[in-house]
Amino acid sequence: MEVYHGSPKGDLKEITAHKSTHQKECIYATDNLVVALLFMGKGNGDLDTRLSSKDKIPELVERRSGVLEKLYNKEGYLYVLDGATFSHQPYLWSLEMISFEKKLVPFKKIFYPNILKAIEEEEKQGNLILYRYPKRPADMPSDNSDLIDKYINFEKRGLKGSIEYLLKIYPEFSLQVKEKIGEEEK
């Protein structure tokens, strides 16, 4: 089985483990090409977009105007890895997989001259549901306040600076964050 690892970097000779929001030292990959494309853009993660899935089809929501162009209107690289050591875990998004290897050598690299064009093509083919700002699914608040509880929980789980990072991008949440933290401390 092959798995994919998307990156904005084209000079990777090996993919190395790192610690992410799940607080586990691992290598992330996916068996879904579209998901790998979506991880080629570097930005502020959940603060820029919401990534989910509906019936195993990835769904990408642009949280603020111009984010998709900023993240994806550039080149990217798809690394193909042996999937033997990768598995789905209950704490992961259903379309991502991890390996606890320290490093893996890709056996193939594919260059994408423009990630955004590739993403838009995948949407046309029905392989991606894309919401450009201000459009969004009915279950997502228009003000992005779904991020507040998520980032408070990140901070509680030991991801120090999560709330500060949230408020850097969304300073308008300051009062709501203070109130929620105050309520939880009671």
C-alpha positions, 0 to 999 in steps of 0.5 A: 500500500502507498501513502502520500505526504504533502509538503511545500518543500521539494528537497526532502530526502526523508520524512521525519517524525514530529509532534503535532496537536496529538502530542505524539512523535510520528509521521503523518500521511494519508491514502487520499491524494486530495488530503495530501494536496491540502497539506502542501500549503503552510499557514495557520492550520485550523485558523485559516481553514476547516478540514473535515470530510463528508462520506469520505470526501474531504471538505475544505472551508476557507475561514477568511477571504484570500486564505486559499490563494495565500496557502495554495497559489504556489508549488508543492510536492507529493511524497509517496511512502511505503504504507506498511508502518502507517495506521489509522488511530482513533484520535486522528481525523479519519482521512489521516494515518500515522507511522511511529517510525522516526524517519522514512525515505520516500520512493517517489516525489511528484511536483505540483506547479500550482497546488490551488489549480490541482485542488480546483481540478479535484473539486471539479472531479467531485473528489473535494467539497470546497467552500470559499469564504464567506460560504460555509456548511450549515454546521459551521458558525459564520464568525469562526467561534468554533475555534474558541473551545478547540484552542482552549482544549489544546492549551489544557492538553499541554500545547502552551501558547495555543490561546495566544496563537488563536487571539493573534489571528482572531483578537475579537475572541478575547472577551469570549475566551476570558469568559470561558476560561473563567467559567471553567475555573469556577 
